[in-house]
Amino acid sequence: MMRGLAVAFAFLTRLPVPVQRIDPATQAASLKWYPLVGGIVGLLLAGLVAVMHAWPMLPLAAVVVVAWVALTGALHLDGLADSADAWIGGMGDRERTLAIMKDPRSGPAGVVALVSVLLLKFSALATLGDTWLLVLPPLLARGAVVAWFLTTPYVRSGGLGEPLRGAPANGCWIALALSAAVSLAFGMAGIWALITAVTTGALWRRAVVRRLGGFTGDTAGALIEMIEGVTVVVLVVAR
């Protein structure tokens, strides 16, 4: 159990978690821990805001965004950029879309997508009232990835996410239920965050299933960034 948690931290963050060996079974067992890892990322960000509360809001928001990127090593931002380039450059064709996603270079669409989501996070962080609401966007975003693996085909043969297809379903459903419970514990703000995450995840899932017949690691990374960006804005608007 602890090895699965360590693998989840090692894969989703840049925190110094020692992992000696990653086999497919352990990687599959890590999936149920994704929401917990997201919640801890959110707690670290909220703690950073609490420590730096005396700073002016704009530079504070900028530092938190940089810390957010640093904690994840820009892993999900890379998926967002690749997905944006592929979605436009693929022109509706499945094979062309998949091929563009494998290209390590970023085109104009990818750059615009990155700037857009970072701008959303920055502007929301500069006006977010309750610091501890920062727990919800990373938690719900990674919970959405768990939901995708439970309900959606993974179409990239040999991709980083392929071993996760063997994740134990019961543990994943429990993780999703606990994620929803944590959201509800925040009252109306949590309810709005949960609705936003579910809606965003469902809409993006519909798009990737129509275009690709399922999802890839890049589209899962894009999912995380989309949900984080939209949810943190909704938490500001709906407060």
C-alpha positions in Angstrom: 0.0 0.0 0.0 2.7 2.4 1.0 4.7 1.6 -2.2 1.7 2.6 -4.3 1.4 5.9 -2.4 5.1 6.6 -2.9 4.8 5.9 -6.6 1.9 8.3 -6.9 3.9 11.0 -5.2 7.0 10.3 -7.4 5.0 10.4 -10.6 2.7 13.3 -9.9 5.1 15.6 -8.0 8.7 16.6 -7.7 8.7 16.0 -3.9 11.8 13.9 -2.8 10.0 10.6 -2.3 12.3 7.5 -2.5 11.1 4.9 -4.9 13.5 2.0 -5.5 11.5 -0.1 -8.0 8.4 0.6 -10.0 6.7 -2.5 -11.4 3.3 -2.5 -13.2 1.4 -3.9 -10.2 2.7 -1.1 -8.0 2.0 1.5 -10.6 -1.5 0.3 -10.9 -2.0 0.4 -7.2 -0.8 4.0 -7.1 -3.9 5.2 -9.0 -6.2 5.2 -6.0 -3.8 7.6 -4.2 -3.9 10.3 -6.9 -6.6 12.4 -5.2 -4.7 12.3 -1.9 -1.6 13.5 -3.7 -3.6 16.3 -5.2 -5.0 17.3 -1.8 -1.5 17.4 -0.3 -0.3 19.6 -3.2 -3.3 21.9 -2.4 -2.4 21.9 1.3 1.2 22.8 0.5 0.0 25.7 -1.7 -2.4 26.9 1.0 0.4 26.7 3.6 2.6 28.8 1.4 -0.1 31.4 1.2 -0.5 31.4 4.9 3.2 31.8 5.5 3.4 34.7 3.0 0.1 36.3 3.9 1.8 39.7 4.5 2.9 40.0 0.9 1.0 42.1 -1.6 -1.6 39.9 -3.4 -0.2 40.1 -6.9 3.4 39.0 -6.2 2.0 36.4 -3.7 -0.2 35.0 -6.5 2.7 34.9 -8.9 4.9 33.0 -6.3 2.1 30.5 -5.7 1.6 29.8 -9.4 5.4 29.2 -9.7 5.3 26.9 -6.7 2.3 25.1 -8.2 4.2 24.4 -11.4 7.4 23.5 -9.6 5.6 20.9 -7.4 4.4 19.0 -10.4 7.4 19.6 -12.6 5.1 21.1 -15.3 4.1 17.5 -16.1 0.4 18.3 -16.7 1.2 21.6 -18.5 3.2 19.6 -21.0 0.1 17.4 -21.6 -2.1 20.5 -22.0 0.3 22.0 -24.6 0.6 18.8 -26.5 -3.2 18.3 -26.5 -3.9 21.8 -27.7 -1.4 21.5 -30.6 -2.8 18.1 -31.5 -6.4 19.1 -31.3 -6.0 22.0 -33.7 -3.3 20.5 -35.9 -5.0 17.1 -36.1 -8.0 18.7 -38.0 -10.3 16.0 -36.7 -8.2 13.0 -37.8 -7.4 10.5 -35.0 -4.0 9.3 -36.3 -2.8 12.8 -37.1 -3.9 14.0 -33.6 -2.0 11.1 -31.9 1.1 11.7 -34.0 1.2 15.4 -33.1 0.9 14.7 -29.4 4.1 12.7 -29.6 6.0 15.7 -31.0 8.0 17.2 -28.2 7.8 20.7 -29.7 5.1 23.2 -28.7 3.3 25.1 -31.4 1.3 28.4 -31.0 -1.9 26.6 -29.8 0.1 24.9 -27.0 1.7 28.2 -25.9 -1.7 29.9 -25.9 -3.2 27.1 -23.8 -0.3 27.3 -21.3 -0.6 31.1 -20.9 -4.4 30.9 -20.6 -4.5 28.4 -17.8 -1.6 30.0 -15.9 -3.4 33.4 -16.2 -6.6 31.9 -14.9 -4.8 30.5 -11.9 -2.9 33.7 -11.2 -5.9 36.0 -11.4 -8.0 33.7 -9.2 -5.2 33.3 -6.6 -4.9 37.1 -6.4 -8.6 37.4 -5.4 -9.2 34.1 -3.5 -10.7 34.7 -0.1 -10.4 31.4 1.8 -6.8 30.1 1.4 -7.7 26.6 2.3 -10.0 26.3 -0.7 -6.8 25.7 -2.6 -7.0 22.1 -1.5 -9.9 21.4 -3.8 -8.7 22.1 -7.4 -5.6 19.8 -7.3 -7.6 17.1 -5.4 -10.6 17.1 -7.8 -8.4 17.3 -10.9 -6.5 14.1 -9.9 -9.8 12.5 -8.9 -11.0 13.1 -12.4 -8.1 11.1 -13.8 -9.1 8.2 -11.6 -12.6 8.5 -12.9 -11.4 8.4 -16.5 -9.4 5.2 -15.9 -12.5 3.6 -14.5 -14.8 4.6 -17.3 -12.8 5.4 -20.4 -10.5 3.4 -22.7 -6.8 4.2 -22.6 -5.7 4.3 -26.3 -1.9 4.9 -26.2 -0.3 1.5 -26.4 2.9 1.6 -24.4 2.1 5.0 -22.9 3.0 6.0 -19.3 -0.5 5.4 -18.2 -1.0 1.9 -19.6 -0.1 0.1 -16.4 -2.8 2.1 -14.6 -5.5 0.2 -16.5 -5.0 -2.6 -14.1 -5.8 -0.5 -11.0 -8.1 -2.2 -8.4 -11.5 -0.7 -9.1 -12.8 -0.8 -5.5 -10.0 1.3 -4.1 -10.4 3.8 -6.9 -14.2 4.2 -6.2 -13.5 4.7 -2.5 -10.9 7.4 -3.4 -13.5 9.1 -5.5 -16.1 8.9 -2.8 -13.7 10.4 -0.3 -12.8 13.2 -2.7 -16.5 14.1 -3.0 -16.9 14.0 0.7 -13.9 16.4 1.2 -15.5 18.8 -1.3 -18.9 18.7 0.4 -17.1 19.5 3.7 -16.3 22.9 2.3 -20.0 23.8 2.0 -21.4 25.6 -1.0 -17.9 26.4 -2.3 -17.0 22.7 -2.3 -20.3 21.8 -4.0 -19.6 24.3 -6.8 -16.1 23.1 -7.1 -17.3 19.5 -7.4 -19.9 20.4 -10.0 -17.3 22.3 -12.0 -14.8 19.4 -11.9 -17.4 16.8 -12.9 -18.8 19.0 -15.8 -15.3 19.9 -17.1 -14.2 16.3 -16.9 -17.3 15.1 -18.7 -17.1 17.6 -21.5 -13.4 16.9 -22.1 -14.0 13.1 -21.9 -16.7 13.5 -24.6 -14.3 15.3 -26.8 -11.4 12.8 -26.5 -13.7 9.8 -27.0 -15.2 11.3 -30.1 -11.8 12.2 -31.6 -9.6 9.4 -30.3 -11.9 6.7 -29.0 -10.4 7.1 -25.6 -7.8 9.1 -23.8 -4.0 9.4 -23.6 -1.5 10.6 -20.9 -1.4 14.0 -22.6 -5.2 14.4 -22.6 -5.2 13.3 -18.9 -2.6 16.0 -18.2 -4.8 18.5 -20.0 -7.7 17.4 -17.9 -5.9 18.1 -14.7 -4.9 21.6 -15.9 -8.3 22.4 -17.2 -10.1 21.4 -14.0 -7.5 23.2 -11.8 -7.8 26.4 -13.8 -11.6 26.4 -14.1 -12.3 25.3 -10.6 -10.1 27.9 -8.9 -11.9 30.6 -10.9 -15.3 29.2 -9.9 -14.2 29.2 -6.3 -13.6 33.0 -6.6 -16.8 33.8 -8.5 -19.1 31.6 -6.5 -18.0 32.7 -3.0 
